[in-house]
Structures are given as structure tokens and as C-alpha cells.
Amino acid sequence: MSLRKAYAAVLQLLRTRRGLSQHDIAGTVTQSHISQLEALKTSATLEVNQELASALNLNPISLLALVQSAHEQRSPREILQTALLELDGIALLDEQLPTKPQKIRSRQIDGAEKKWKAVQELKAKGHSQAEIMRMLEIPRSTVGRYWYRE
């Protein structure tokens, strides 16, 4: 079963079990969008999932666990137990997580910065560009570029 089908089936199941119409759970998510979700014509974003879960008085994770359960044809308990084991295995089960992504420097930038520092240190010690090129085993053009950069 595709995730889109599983989402549609679970959304419809929860809504009908609670005796609610598409219009009843519509809020910031319109009734037509809910209809399109249940008709497999669109997919839910994380924001839409959160809104629908709230309208159904569920935690968004509960809704996603039910969807994954339908998708994998496993019980919700099995899905949640697997998730708990995975999060515990990567030591994130009880961690406070960041609320926004951090800027991560690429390895290339770090490597270039290390080469620049090495060139500058050897330059300060009085070595020539040719000596530095041999010592660090980097091309003359790279040494020249780092030689003049402050």
C-alpha cells in the first residue's frame, strides 16, 4: 500500500469513527483539500498533518504512526515500539532537540582553511612558496592564492 493511500485510509477511518464530516474537521485545511487527500489526489505536508491531527484531537505523531502502520500492515504498537528502539539506539530518545538547523561548514571549507593556515605559518617562518609547495604537497597556484590572502 502506498503512503498516500495509507494516509487517505487512516484519515477517513479516524474521521468516520468520530462521526465527523470533512467539513467538520476543516479549518486552516479546507474541506476540498481534505477531499483531495481522501481521493488520493494530493499529499499532506507536515503542516497539514499537524492541522488535521489537531482537528481529530490527536498528536501529529499518532496520526503518522497510524499511517505507517497501515502502510506496513503492522500494528501501531509495533510501529511505535520500533520508533522507540531506533531513537534510543541513536541516543535521541530523551534529548532536547534543536528547533532550527545550524550552519554546517563543509569539509572542503575546513580543508581549505587548514591549508591557508599552514601556508601562512610557514610563510611567517620565512619559507618560500616553492618550499611550502613541496612541504605541503599542494600545487603552486594554491600556495600563491593562500600566500597573498590575509
N, C-alpha and C positions, 0 to 999 in steps of 0.2 A: 504494500500500500504506500502511495506517495505521501509525503509530509503534507502537501496541500489537501489531499483527500482526508487524511487523518485529522487535520485541523478543522476542516469543514464538518466532519462527522462528530467530533468532540464538541465543537461549538453548538451544533444543532442538538445534540444529546443533552448537554447542560441546560440549554435554553428551554427545551421542551420539558425536561424533568422538573424544572422550576416553574413551569406553566407560563413562560414569558414569550411574547412575540418578538420579532426582530425590532419592531418599533419600541417595545418596552425597554430593550437594552441599548437603544440608540441614544447617543449623547453627542460627544465630540466625534464619534464614529457614526456616520449616518446609516439610516435603515437600508439605503441602497447599497452601501459598502458592505454591510453585513450580509445582504442578499447575495452580492457578488462573491463574498468569501464562501458562503454555503453552497453556491453554484459552481465552485472551483474556477471562477473567472479571474481571481486575483489572490494575492498572498498577503498575510498580515505582517506589518512591520512590528518592531518591538514596542513602539508607542501604541499602535493599535491593539496589540496583545494586552498591554497593560490596561488600556481603557476597557476592553471587553472583559478582562478578568475582574476588574473593579465593578463593572456593571453586574457581573454574576456573583459578586461577593466572594471572590477567590483571590489568592495571591497569584501574580502572574506566573510564578514558578510552578504552582499547582496545575494551572492550565497547560503549560508546556509539558509538564510531566505526563499529563493525561494524553496529550497529542503524541508524545514519544512512545507512550505505552501502546496506543492504537497502531502507530506506525510499525513498531517492532513485534506486535502481538504478544506482549508481555504484560504482567500486571503492573499497575502504578507503584506498588510496593517494591517490586524488583527494580524498576527504573530508579526510584529514589534511593534504594539501598546501594545500587551501583554508583550513583552520583556521590553519595556519602563516602563510599570507599575510595573513589577516584580523587575527591577533594582532600581526603585525609592522606592519601598516598603522595600528593604533591604539597602537603603541609599548608593547605589554604582553607581547611575546614573551619578553623576558629580564628582566622586572621582578619584584621581590619584592612579592607582593600582600598586602593586609590580610587578617587572619584573622577579623575581625568587622566588622560595619557600624559606621560612625561616625554620630553625631548630626549631622544637617544642618539648619541653620536655614533656614526658608522665606524666600522673598523678601518676603513680607508682614511678617514679624517684622523683617527687616532694614530695610525701608522705614519701618515704624512707629518703630523705634529712631532712624533718621536724623531723622525729623520731630520726635521728642521732644527730641533733642539740639539741633536748630535752634531749637525753641521756647525751650528752657532758655537757650541762648546769647543769643538776642535779649531774653529776659526779664532776664537778668543785665546787659545793656547799657541797660536802662531802658525798653524799648519796651512799649507797652500791648498787650493782647490784640487789640484791633481793628487796630492797626498790623501785628502779627505775622500776623494772618489775611490781610491784604492782601498783605504781603510774600511770604509762603509760598504764597499761594493755596490755603489749606486752610480747611475750614468752622470756624465759631466753636466748635461743640461739640468738635471735635478739639483746637483750641487750648486750650480750657478744660480738657479732660481732661489734656493734657500740661502745662498751667500748674501744676497742683497735684500732679502726680506727682513724687515725688523719686527 
